[in-house]
Amino acid sequence: MLDTPGGRPPRPPDSALIYSNVGELRAHLVPCKASRGEGAGRAPSQPDRAPLPPPLPKKQLQRAESLPEQGPSWCCRGDPTPWAGSILYSIPPSHPRHEDGAPGSIPPRDGPSWGPKKPLTKSQSLREPVAQSSLQNAPSPSPAELTFGTADGELGQLLQLLESPAGVCGVVLGCQAAALARLSARIQEELMGPEERQQLLQAELAGKRWAALSILDREPCCESGDAWYFRVGFAFEQTQLVFAAKVPKTCCATLGVQSSLGAHCSIQRLIGRFTDHLPQELVLPGSPGEQSQSPFREEPARLATHPVLQVLISPEVPYQTLADFVKGSHSLHRTSPGHYERLACLLLLQVCMGLEHLRVQNVGQGDLCPKNLLLVQCPCPPWSQQGKEASLGLSLPRLLISSFFKVKDKRRSSTSQEQDWTEGLAALPSLVADEPNVGMLIYQILHVDISLENALGFRSNRLPEIPSLSIYSTGLKRLATLLLHRDPCKRVSIEQARSILQVLLWGPRQELFARSKKTLTLLRSWVEVKRALLLLKFAENSAGAVGSPGLEEWLCCQYFKEVTEHTLYQVTQALYTP
């Protein structure tokens, strides 16, 4: 029986019900208990003698009823525990993941404060549909996102979607392809330097001339068909960097074309340019005043000998051209044909990859010949060039294409008689398609004399023979024949030539099909096994501190991260079928 007048406490205004504290309302609803020794008819105790119970936190129940606080990334599945349907756990988070365990696992809580509670009807009605929706819509990690440090919760979420070992195998293959792509990007950055650093250097060199550069060599370090290259130093961030100052032999009308090209391992980069008098101490081979240079000559003579020239700055310093390399490697080809011809395949592969990059940007190579292809030393000796190859001087250099022109119109399609090729060859060498030029490079690198006019004309019915000196000789001869076919429709493209060179270098070789019929399934299995073995090779060499991966490893990564069984089927048909 309530001991209050009329049996009810005074009712507060309606506005107080909206904004008042829940604890205060409860104090009005619950009567004060009688003190010991007081009769039933005595008035209730005063607040100072019997204090009210402490108020509850403001709007705690209202807040929990509407939407609970965001808790850990856990979710409930199946039959909930007695406390799992309480106010604080009635609505699971939108992303049901847990950092340390599988999705849906909730650690039990100890203590009396976590006892069973009756869930609110509103929260309970929302709990089950949200949990199911979260489980269905939660994104699972892709194979490209998986690493060894991926949490088991994410792995478990992915593995639940796989119903067979074949699905797990697919995930593993995806992880391998993603890892190979990451390794390729890292090696490329080591070879070319970070792109951000190149942009900083380009900004630092803007407006600089000869006065800001230190001349390291008086004579050119390399002379190509269209330019001289001098080694110069430049102080940047308390270090002395070595660049190449390119002095074109003629007016460079395609400078804008080269400056707009994207970064590529086989394309020469420019990070600075200016126009200035050639310094007095520099010597241009074949210049009119080369033999009569003197530090005490008159100023007019200096201006006549050292005219105003355009100068381009490149971060890659060439040490020779491909023509110089071929000229000095006759004895090496005879004594170590296998190593030399493998090196030839790697150089030709770089040419094809560079030409592919130019075609994508609608740019042509000015004059594709050995004297216009530059060779640059790689930063450090890689795995593939240690031991015998290093002792033979067969270090693989980077090959750079350095002259370009903008393709405005589509090139003319040659007739079946090819008369336009031979008649205009001397006057318009740059209009010859890339495919015959690459075919010519094969003969020139292998020290076989041939002229493009004879190869494309009808003065001979057969191409010169390429001696069979190594396992690469037959394949290179086959590729040259396909590139120099007199019927343009039967020639292989630059893209196909690149694929043929990759097969010559890393397989599959013809013996793979000696006991098994060539099928897409066989080729797919070969790619998957070789890709896994390549990653194991990276891991083993890294653990053994063999050295850093270099250019050949990068080229190999490029092959196995992109090749498919369909491409291999077509390439092996062209390469191994007479």
C-alpha positions in Angstrom: 0.0 0.0 0.0 1.4 3.3 -1.0 1.9 5.7 1.9 1.1 8.9 0.1 -1.9 11.2 0.1 -4.4 9.9 -2.4 -2.1 6.9 -3.3 -0.3 8.8 -6.1 2.6 11.2 -6.3 2.1 14.5 -7.9 2.3 14.3 -11.7 4.9 16.6 -13.3 4.1 18.6 -16.4 4.2 16.9 -19.8 7.2 18.9 -20.8 9.1 17.6 -17.8 8.5 14.0 -19.0 10.3 14.8 -22.2 13.3 16.6 -20.9 13.6 15.4 -17.3 16.1 12.8 -16.0 14.8 9.3 -15.9 16.2 8.9 -12.4 14.1 11.9 -11.2 10.9 10.4 -12.7 11.7 7.1 -11.1 12.1 8.8 -7.7 8.5 10.2 -8.0 7.1 6.9 -9.1 8.8 4.8 -6.3 7.7 5.8 -2.7 10.2 6.2 0.1 10.4 3.3 2.5 9.5 3.8 6.1 12.3 4.1 8.5 12.7 1.7 11.4 10.4 2.5 14.3 8.0 4.6 12.2 4.3 3.8 12.1 2.3 3.3 9.1 0.5 6.5 9.4 3.5 8.8 9.8 4.5 11.0 7.0 7.4 9.9 4.8 10.9 10.8 5.7 12.4 14.0 4.5 15.1 14.0 1.7 17.9 14.8 4.2 17.1 11.8 6.3 16.4 9.3 3.5 18.2 10.5 0.2 16.8 9.6 -3.1 18.5 6.8 -5.1 21.2 8.0 -7.5 19.9 9.0 -10.9 20.6 6.9 -13.9 22.7 8.3 -16.8 20.7 10.6 -19.0 18.9 8.9 -21.9 20.8 5.7 -21.4 17.8 3.5 -22.1 16.5 5.7 -24.9 19.9 5.7 -26.6 20.3 1.9 -26.2 16.8 1.4 -27.5 17.3 3.4 -30.6 20.8 2.3 -31.6 23.6 0.7 -29.5 27.1 2.1 -29.3 29.5 0.7 -32.0 31.2 -2.2 -30.3 34.0 -4.6 -31.4 33.7 -6.2 -34.9 31.8 -9.2 -33.7 28.5 -10.7 -34.9 26.2 -13.5 -33.7 25.2 -16.5 -35.7 23.0 -19.3 -34.8 21.3 -19.5 -31.4 22.3 -16.5 -29.3 23.6 -16.9 -25.8 21.3 -15.8 -23.0 22.9 -12.3 -23.0 23.6 -12.0 -26.8 20.1 -10.6 -27.3 20.5 -7.8 -24.8 20.2 -4.1 -25.6 23.9 -3.6 -26.3 24.3 -6.6 -28.5 20.9 -6.8 -30.2 22.2 -5.0 -33.4 25.5 -6.3 -34.9 27.9 -4.0 -36.6 27.8 -3.5 -40.4 31.2 -5.2 -41.0 31.2 -8.6 -39.1 35.0 -9.1 -38.8 37.1 -9.9 -35.8 40.8 -9.1 -35.6 41.9 -12.3 -33.9 39.2 -14.9 -34.6 36.7 -16.1 -37.1 33.7 -14.0 -37.9 30.8 -14.6 -35.5 32.9 -15.5 -32.5 32.1 -13.6 -29.3 34.1 -14.1 -26.2 32.1 -14.7 -23.0 31.9 -12.0 -20.4 32.3 -12.5 -16.7 30.8 -10.7 -13.8 27.2 -10.2 -12.6 26.7 -7.0 -14.6 26.5 -9.1 -17.8 23.7 -11.3 -16.7 20.6 -12.1 -18.7 18.5 -9.1 -19.7 15.3 -8.9 -21.5 15.8 -7.4 -24.9 13.7 -4.5 -26.1 11.2 -5.4 -28.7 12.4 -2.8 -31.1 16.0 -4.0 -31.0 15.1 -7.7 -31.1 13.1 -7.1 -34.2 16.1 -5.6 -36.0 18.7 -8.0 -34.8 18.2 -11.1 -37.0 17.7 -9.5 -40.4 20.7 -7.2 -39.9 23.0 -10.1 -38.9 22.0 -12.1 -42.0 22.5 -9.1 -44.3 25.9 -8.3 -42.8 27.1 -11.8 -43.4 25.9 -11.8 -47.0 27.1 -8.4 -47.9 30.4 -8.4 -46.0 33.2 -8.1 -48.6 35.8 -10.9 -48.6 39.4 -10.1 -49.4 40.6 -10.7 -52.9 43.7 -12.9 -53.5 45.7 -9.7 -54.5 45.0 -8.3 -51.0 46.2 -11.4 -49.1 49.6 -11.5 -47.4 51.2 -13.7 -44.8 50.1 -11.2 -42.2 46.4 -11.3 -43.2 44.3 -11.9 -40.1 42.8 -15.4 -39.7 39.3 -13.9 -39.5 39.6 -12.6 -43.0 41.1 -15.8 -44.2 38.3 -17.8 -42.6 35.8 -15.5 -44.3 37.4 -16.2 -47.7 37.8 -20.0 -47.1 34.1 -20.4 -46.2 33.2 -19.3 -49.7 35.4 -22.0 -51.3 33.7 -25.4 -51.6 36.5 -27.5 -53.0 40.3 -27.8 -53.1 40.0 -26.4 -56.7 38.8 -23.1 -55.2 41.7 -23.0 -52.7 44.0 -23.7 -55.6 42.5 -20.7 -57.5 43.2 -18.4 -54.5 46.8 -19.6 -54.3 47.3 -18.9 -58.0 45.8 -15.5 -57.6 48.2 -14.8 -54.7 51.1 -15.9 -56.8 50.2 -13.6 -59.7 49.7 -10.6 -57.3 53.1 -11.3 -55.6 54.8 -11.5 -59.0 53.3 -8.1 -60.0 54.5 -6.5 -56.8 58.0 -7.9 -57.2 58.1 -6.7 -60.8 57.1 -3.2 -59.7 59.9 -3.2 -57.0 62.6 -4.3 -59.4 61.5 -1.7 -61.9 61.8 1.0 -59.3 65.3 -0.2 -58.4 66.3 -0.1 -62.1 64.8 3.3 -63.0 64.6 5.0 -59.6 61.4 6.3 -57.9 59.2 8.4 -60.2 58.8 11.0 -57.4 62.5 11.5 -57.3 62.7 12.0 -61.1 60.0 14.7 -60.9 62.0 16.5 -58.1 65.1 16.4 -60.3 63.2 17.7 -63.2 61.9 20.6 -61.2 65.4 21.3 -59.8 67.0 21.4 -63.2 64.5 23.7 -64.7 66.3 26.9 -65.9 69.7 25.4 -65.2 72.5 25.6 -67.8 76.1 24.5 -68.2 77.1 26.7 -65.2 75.1 24.5 -62.8 76.7 21.3 -64.1 80.2 20.0 -63.5 81.8 18.5 -66.6 83.3 15.1 -65.7 84.8 14.1 -69.1 86.1 16.3 -71.8 85.2 13.9 -74.6 81.9 12.1 -75.2 81.2 8.9 -73.3 79.1 7.7 -76.2 78.3 8.8 -79.8 75.1 7.6 -81.4 73.9 8.3 -84.9 72.1 11.5 -84.0 73.8 12.9 -80.8 76.9 13.1 -78.6 76.7 12.2 -74.9 78.8 13.8 -72.1 79.0 12.8 -68.5 78.2 15.7 -66.2 77.7 16.0 -62.4 74.9 17.8 -60.5 74.7 18.4 -56.8 71.3 17.3 -55.3 70.5 16.7 -51.7 74.1 16.7 -50.6 75.0 14.0 -53.2 76.8 14.3 -56.6 74.6 12.7 -59.3 75.9 11.8 -62.7 73.8 12.6 -65.7 74.2 12.4 -69.5 74.2 15.7 -71.4 72.8 14.9 -74.8 74.0 17.3 -77.6 72.0 16.5 -80.8 73.9 16.6 -84.1 71.0 18.3 -85.8 68.0 20.4 -84.7 65.8 18.3 -82.5 62.4 18.9 -83.9 60.7 16.0 -81.9 61.8 17.1 -78.4 58.2 17.6 -77.4 57.4 14.1 -78.5 60.1 12.5 -76.3 59.2 14.7 -73.4 55.6 13.5 -73.4 56.4 9.8 -73.4 55.6 7.9 -70.3 58.3 6.2 -68.2 59.5 2.8 -69.6 62.6 0.8 -69.0 63.5 0.8 -72.7 62.8 4.4 -73.5 65.3 7.3 -72.9 64.0 9.8 -70.4 64.7 13.5 -70.3 64.7 15.5 -67.1 66.1 18.8 -68.3 66.9 20.9 -71.4 68.4 24.2 -72.3 70.1 26.1 -75.1 73.6 27.5 -74.5 77.1 27.8 -75.9 79.1 24.6 -75.8 81.7 24.9 -73.0 85.2 25.5 -74.2 86.7 22.4 -72.6 84.3 20.0 -74.4 85.4 18.3 -77.6 83.0 17.4 -80.4 84.5 14.6 -82.5 84.8 15.8 -86.1 84.0 19.4 -85.3 85.8 22.0 -87.6 87.9 23.5 -84.7 88.7 20.3 -82.9 92.4 20.3 -83.9 93.0 24.0 -83.2 91.3 24.4 -79.8 93.3 26.6 -77.4 92.3 28.2 -74.1 93.9 31.5 -75.3 92.1 31.9 -78.6 90.0 34.9 -79.5 86.3 35.1 -78.5 85.1 35.1 -82.2 87.0 31.9 -82.7 85.4 30.4 -79.6 81.9 31.3 -80.8 82.7 29.8 -84.2 84.0 26.6 -82.7 81.5 26.3 -79.9 78.1 27.4 -81.3 74.9 27.7 -79.4 73.4 24.2 -79.2 70.4 22.6 -77.7 71.3 20.3 -74.7 69.1 17.6 -73.2 69.7 16.1 -69.7 69.0 12.4 -69.2 69.4 10.4 -66.0 70.7 7.3 -67.9 74.4 7.6 -69.0 75.1 5.4 -72.0 78.6 3.8 -72.4 78.2 2.6 -75.9 75.7 1.9 -78.7 74.4 -1.5 -79.8 76.6 -1.1 -82.9 79.7 -0.7 -80.7 78.7 -3.8 -78.7 78.2 -6.0 -81.8 81.5 -4.8 -83.3 83.5 -5.7 -80.3 81.9 -9.1 -79.6 83.0 -11.3 -82.5 85.4 -13.4 -80.5 82.9 -13.6 -77.6 80.3 -15.0 -80.0 82.7 -17.7 -81.2 84.0 -18.8 -77.8 80.7 -18.6 -75.8 77.8 -18.8 -78.3 75.2 -20.0 -75.9 75.7 -17.1 -73.5 76.1 -14.6 -76.2 73.0 -15.6 -78.1 71.0 -15.6 -74.9 72.2 -12.0 -74.4 71.1 -11.2 -77.9 67.6 -12.5 -77.2 67.4 -10.3 -74.1 68.5 -7.2 -76.0 66.0 -7.9 -78.8 63.3 -8.4 -76.2 64.0 -4.9 -74.8 63.7 -3.5 -78.3 60.3 -5.1 -78.9 59.0 -4.0 -75.5 60.1 -0.4 -76.2 58.5 -0.4 -79.6 55.2 -1.7 -78.1 55.3 1.2 -75.6 55.7 3.7 -78.4 52.9 2.2 -80.5 50.5 2.6 -77.6 51.3 6.3 -77.6 51.2 6.7 -81.4 54.9 7.4 -81.6 57.4 5.9 -84.0 61.1 5.1 -83.6 63.1 7.5 -85.8 65.8 5.2 -87.2 65.8 1.7 -85.7 69.4 0.7 -86.3 72.2 -0.5 -83.9 74.0 3.0 -83.9 70.8 4.6 -82.5 70.2 2.1 -79.7 72.0 3.0 -76.5 73.3 0.6 -73.8 73.3 1.6 -70.1 74.9 -0.3 -67.3 72.5 -1.6 -64.6 73.0 -0.3 -61.0 74.2 -3.6 -59.5 75.1 -7.2 -60.7 71.9 -9.3 -60.5 71.5 -13.0 -59.7 71.5 -14.1 -63.3 74.9 -12.5 -64.1 77.1 -13.9 -61.5 79.7 -16.5 -62.0 80.7 -17.5 -65.6 78.7 -14.8 -67.4 80.2 -12.1 -65.3 83.7 -13.3 -65.9 83.0 -13.4 -69.6 81.9 -9.8 -69.6 78.3 -10.7 -70.6 76.6 -8.3 -68.2 73.1 -7.5 -69.5 72.7 -3.8 -70.1 69.6 -1.8 -70.4 68.8 -0.9 -74.0 67.3 2.5 -74.7 65.5 3.8 -77.8 66.5 7.5 -78.1 65.0 8.9 -81.3 61.3 9.3 -82.0 58.8 10.9 -84.4 55.1 11.5 -84.1 52.9 9.3 -86.2 50.3 11.5 -87.8 48.8 9.1 -90.4 48.7 5.4 -90.6 51.6 3.9 -92.5 51.0 2.7 -96.0 50.3 -0.9 -96.4 52.9 -2.4 -98.7 51.9 -4.2 -101.9 52.7 -7.9 -102.4 55.6 -6.9 -104.7 57.2 -4.7 -102.0 58.5 -2.3 -104.7 57.8 0.8 -102.6 60.0 -0.6 -99.8 63.1 -0.9 -102.0 62.6 2.1 -104.1 62.1 4.5 -101.2 64.5 2.8 -98.8 67.4 5.2 -99.1 65.3 8.4 -99.0 62.8 7.4 -96.3 64.4 4.9 -93.9 62.1 5.9 -91.0 59.0 4.8 -93.0 60.1 1.2 -93.0 57.9 -0.8 -90.7 59.4 -1.9 -87.3 59.1 -5.6 -88.1 61.7 -5.7 -90.9 64.0 -3.5 -88.9 63.9 -5.9 -85.9 64.5 -8.8 -88.3 67.6 -7.0 -89.6 68.8 -6.5 -86.0 68.7 -10.3 -85.5 71.2 -10.7 -88.4 73.4 -7.8 -87.3 73.6 -8.9 -83.7 74.5 -12.5 -84.8 77.2 -11.1 -87.1 75.6 -12.1 -90.3 75.9 -9.6 -93.2 72.6 -8.6 -94.8 71.1 -5.5 -96.3 67.5 -4.5 -95.9 67.1 -3.9 -99.6 68.1 -7.4 -100.4 66.1 -8.9 -97.6 62.8 -7.2 -98.7 63.5 -7.2 -102.5 63.5 -10.0 -105.0 67.2 -10.1 -105.6 67.5 -13.4 -103.7 64.9 -16.1 -103.0 66.4 -17.1 -99.6 67.6 -15.2 -96.6 71.2 -15.7 -95.4 71.8 -18.7 -93.2 72.3 -18.2 -89.5 74.8 -20.8 -88.1 73.4 -23.2 -85.5 75.8 -22.4 -82.6 73.4 -22.8 -79.6 69.9 -23.7 -78.5 68.8 -20.2 -79.5 70.1 -20.2 -83.1 67.2 -22.1 -84.7 64.6 -20.0 -82.9 66.3 -16.7 -83.8 66.5 -17.8 -87.4 62.8 -18.7 -87.4 61.9 -15.3 -85.9 64.0 -13.4 -88.5 62.3 -15.3 -91.3 58.8 -14.4 -89.9 59.8 -10.8 -89.5 61.3 -10.4 -93.0 58.6 -12.3 -94.9 58.1 -10.6 -98.3 54.3 -10.7 -97.8 53.4 -8.2 -95.1 50.3 -10.2 -94.2 52.4 -13.2 -93.2 54.8 -11.3 -91.0 54.5 -11.6 -87.3 53.8 -8.4 -85.4 56.1 -6.8 -82.8 53.9 -8.1 -80.1 54.2 -11.6 -81.4 58.0 -11.2 -81.8 58.2 -10.2 -78.2 56.3 -13.4 -77.2 58.5 -15.6 -79.4 61.6 -14.2 -77.7 60.1 -14.8 -74.3 59.4 -18.4 -75.2 63.0 -18.8 -76.5 64.4 -17.5 -73.2 62.1 -19.1 -70.6 60.1 -21.8 -72.4 58.1 -23.8 -73.0 60.7 -25.6 -75.1 59.8 -28.2 -77.8 60.7 -31.2 -75.6 57.6 -30.4 -73.4 55.5 -31.7 -76.3 57.6 -34.8 -77.0 55.5 -37.1 -74.8 52.3 -35.1 -74.3 50.1 -33.6 -76.9 50.0 -29.8 -76.9 46.8 -28.7 -75.2 45.6 -25.6 -73.4 45.4 -27.7 -70.2 49.1 -28.7 -70.5 50.2 -25.1 -71.2 48.1 -23.8 -68.3 49.6 -26.3 -65.9 53.1 -25.4 -67.2 52.5 -21.7 -66.5 51.2 -22.3 -63.0 54.1 -24.6 -62.1 56.8 -22.3 -63.6 55.3 -19.2 -61.8 55.4 -21.0 -58.5 59.0 -22.1 -59.1 60.0 -18.6 -60.0 58.6 -17.3 -56.7 60.5 -20.0 -54.9 63.7 -19.0 -56.7 63.2 -15.4 -55.5 62.7 -16.6 -51.9 65.7 -18.9 -52.0 68.0 -16.3 -53.5 66.8 -13.7 -51.0 67.4 -16.0 -48.0 70.9 -16.9 -49.3 71.9 -13.3 -49.8 72.8 -14.0 -53.4 72.2 -10.4 -54.5 69.5 -8.1 -55.7 67.2 -9.1 -58.7 68.2 -7.3 -61.8 67.1 -6.6 -65.3 66.8 -10.2 -66.5 64.7 -11.0 -63.4 62.4 -8.1 -64.2 62.0 -9.2 -67.8 61.2 -12.7 -66.6 58.6 -11.4 -64.1 57.0 -9.4 -66.9 56.6 -12.6 -68.9 55.1 -14.9 -66.2 52.8 -12.3 -64.8 51.1 -11.7 -68.2 51.4 -14.9 -70.2 48.4 -17.1 -70.8 48.0 -20.6 -72.2 46.2 -19.2 -75.3 49.2 -16.9 -76.1 51.6 -19.8 -75.6 49.6 -22.1 -77.9 49.7 -19.5 -80.8 53.4 -18.7 -80.2 54.6 -22.3 -80.0 52.6 -23.0 -83.2 54.5 -20.2 -85.0 57.9 -21.0 -83.5 58.0 -24.8 -83.6 55.8 -25.6 -86.7 57.7 -25.5 -90.0 
